[in-house]
Amino acid sequence: MSIRGRLLFCFVGLSFGSFLSAADEPTTPVPTASTTSTPGIDTPTNLWDRANLLGDSGGWRTSLNDSGWQPFASWTGEIWDNVGGGIRPGLTDDMILTGGTEADLEKLAGWTGGTFRVSFNWIQSNHPDHDTGAFNEPSSIDAANQVRLYNLYLRQKLFDSQLTLKVGQIGMDDDFVQSTAAAFFINPGVNLQPILFNQVLANGNPSIPHSPLDAPGLFVRMDPKGCPVYTQAAVYLSDAGADVSNNHGLGWHPGHGLIYAAETGWNYQWAAKPGTVAAGAYYNDGKFTNWDTGAGQRGIWGVYGYINQILYQAKGTGSGDPQPILTAFLTCGVAGPDNLVGPNCDCACGINWCGLLPSRPQDVAGVAVLYTGFSSAYTRSAFNSNGPGISTAAETNLEFTYQINVTPWVSVQPDFQLAFNPANAGSRSTALILGLRAAVTF
């Protein structure tokens, strides 16, 4: 059997084995393992019931928490196979290890409402998008191989948590365009809109700070008590530095522009089921490539909106809120001006189904569609990185995924994606992509 065949056999075996091994686990819904989770104190001593792999480890986690420190760590690994289409068939893998700590400044120094956070990430990636040729790469774990400083900020809550301030090294993807249902999917374009997060400056660097590279910024959010509406705004350095192996997370450039963002949202009830609708706008005064002339030109703008709606939920229990069963989402955005912006509009929609199989109520299945429309200036330009213009006006991505929650601290997620008209593949043939993600919370 070929190496490719053996790896695919391992994909199926690991997924099926995890599915069977968890079949007799308790049916109470459990949290999923996540690269951004910050586990709390864990009381169960049983390995399979605890919230994280290491548990309380003889009381050390409780001791640290009591003194004001909350350490966290998680690992996510993936294998991808571009079965056909795109640029070429090929197997790739990637992984990210995230760790850090949050400090409760009230416990440590009597500073009411203050929190300090520092985190690092280590990425090893073989770049699956190099095989697929898709503008929207299959996975967000697609970056230069390096250990980086990620978050480094102070958070302050005021007026009984109605006002939140963050200052330090932060990312726009931590607080904006946060559709909880869309965040379940592995393709980052489904949640992080391409018109915003896939833009690059004229120097080739990402145009806004987001995972895995953050930059200095200031964030403000208001959540008035008794009011279902929130409002938030932020300003960030536009250039977090090049995504290269010698950027350890401090390669940002203060003189390359700022990005200003604002968002407001409404948490409502529809047919007694919760939903959220939000709208936002941004302006980036950095220097971008004018696709008509190839010269640098300052400033792009954009507007976006999203809706998150629970369609069906289980009946409530005495132990907590009803569990969402069916959740739908829709995100849309446009950007301009046409002669500057690569993707000019995008739209994603999808649905999550928790407990698709009655015997597996803690698992989640999802399907999502992402459409990215490119500006006419970009598609006809001889100055973009794809050569003498790209021949397609849009790329469409389809994702089917199923997350198997083996225990509260480990999950396995088979994933299937199709990239129609992949923008960076000269053949434009549909890329068929198989993936497998495993995540562990320590």
GIUR-V759387 format. One record per helix or strand of 2 or more residues. SS is the DSSP state (helix for helix, strand for strand). FROM is the first residue (numbers start at 0). LEN is the number of residues. If there is no record, write none. Layout:
ss=SS from=FROM len=LEN
ss=SS from=FROM len=LEN
//
This chain:
ss=helix from=2 len=19
ss=helix from=56 len=11
ss=strand from=68 len=16
ss=strand from=89 len=15
ss=helix from=104 len=5
ss=strand from=113 len=12
ss=helix from=128 len=4
ss=strand from=145 len=13
ss=strand from=162 len=8
ss=helix from=171 len=3
ss=helix from=181 len=3
ss=helix from=187 len=4
ss=helix from=193 len=4
ss=strand from=214 len=9
ss=strand from=228 len=11
ss=strand from=252 len=18
ss=strand from=272 len=17
ss=strand from=295 len=18
ss=strand from=323 len=13
ss=strand from=342 len=12
ss=strand from=363 len=11
ss=helix from=375 len=5
ss=strand from=393 len=14
ss=strand from=409 len=11
ss=strand from=430 len=11
//
